[in-house]
Amino acid sequence: MDTKTGGARPIGADEMRFMSAAQSGDTSQFALATERFRRELQVHCYRMLASYEDAQDMTQETFLRAWNHRQTFEGRSSLRTWLYRIATHCCLDFLDKRKNRTPIPAEIYEGTTEVRYLQPYPDRLLPDDPQESAVARETIELAFIVAVQHLPPRQRAVLILRDVLGWQASHTANALDLTVASVNSALQRARATMREQLPDARLDWRAPTTHELSADERNLVSAYIDAHEQLNITKLTTLLRDDLRFAMPPQPGVWVGRDAAVDLWVEGGFGKPGFDEWRGIATTANRQPAVAMYVRQPGGSEYSALAIDVLRVVDGLVTEIYTYDDTYFESFGLPPVLEEQR
């Protein structure tokens, strides 16, 4: 069986390989049996934690715990399910220790919240297995990840296991050491919160969805890059919705409204020396359009990495921008500098 049911099935090749490695203490065979699940487990941890770096750490902790408890695996569930259970508990333990891992009131606009630990997830590191449906676009977009952070940890785990991965209530209860009644109750409360946080989004995340950017999104990204490179603040403004939300995690603040964001950019130096020579590269994060921005300093010959803007597009306009600093360029496979174009 796989993560769709969470239950028992005949012992397969993965399970036999793992059990053999466990009995012999063969670390190389253990790695062969488990490594292919790394990317999907990391996505699972990311949904729980909203941090790419923490998800990496908890995925590694999952494999460490799996090795330390390898003798307890008896093949009554799939290896994948067993690893998901361990990963979920790793995340719950992490959240139990990190009390700052919840949304907080925004400092600038009253009534809004921010998730300062929110980090982008490079699309190139998502599972590439065409049969892995656990990365439907709606379940990895930043809006979904932020909404999930409003749930208490166990409600969060229940929602992800039940509604995203499609586990049965009994298997979710077994994985989380809960009763079926507790799981069903937690799921109802979690769904209610998600409806509040995502009022305009569908809540059936298990339905197949496209992973490709739309033509509108691709065209908008091109126009977004052109506006920066041409220093055309008027053109850039026309690409944004009136109700734009802008944030720069982990820096405090959520700016609500197109004019508020544009004013902030202008006050921050857009178009002035040091911010008047731009180059942009289109990329993707969280199944969303994104742009890697580079700037050239006066007299310089190279464009240096500055920031990655992750965009959410609605009806052909940008409705949300999360901006991240240059520390993420490597994980996106982006160069730190660009040579001057001749």
Sequence and secondary structure as in RCSB ss.txt:
>XXXX:A:sequence
MDTKTGGARPIGADEMRFMSAAQSGDTSQFALATERFRRELQVHCYRMLASYEDAQDMTQETFLRAWNHRQTFEG
RSSLRTWLYRIATHCCLDFLDKRKNRTPIPAEIYEGTTEVRYLQPYPDRLLPDDPQESAVARETIELAFIVAVQH
LPPRQRAVLILRDVLGWQASHTANALDLTVASVNSALQRARATMREQLPDARLDWRAPTTHELSADERNLVSAYI
DAHEQLNITKLTTLLRDDLRFAMPPQPGVWVGRDAAVDLWVEGGFGKPGFDEWRGIATTANRQPAVAMYVRQPGG
SEYSALAIDVLRVVDGLVTEIYTYDDTYFESFGLPPVLEEQR
>XXXX:A:secstr
  TTT S     HHHHHHHHHHHHT HHHHHHHHGGGHHHHHHHHHHHHS HHHHHHHHHHHHHHHHHTGGG  S
SS HHHHHHHHHHHHHHHHHHH TT S EE SSSTT EE TT    BGGGS   TT  TT GGGTSHHHHHHHTT
S HHHHHHHIIIIIS   HHHHHHHHT  HHHHHHHHHHHHHHHHHH TTS S TTS    S  HHHHHHHHHHH
HHHHTT HHHHHHTEEEEEEEE TTSS EEESHHHHHHHHHHTTTTSTTSSSEEEEEEEETTEEEEEEEE  TT 
SEEEEEEEEEEEEETTEEEEEEEEEGGGTTTTT  SEEE   
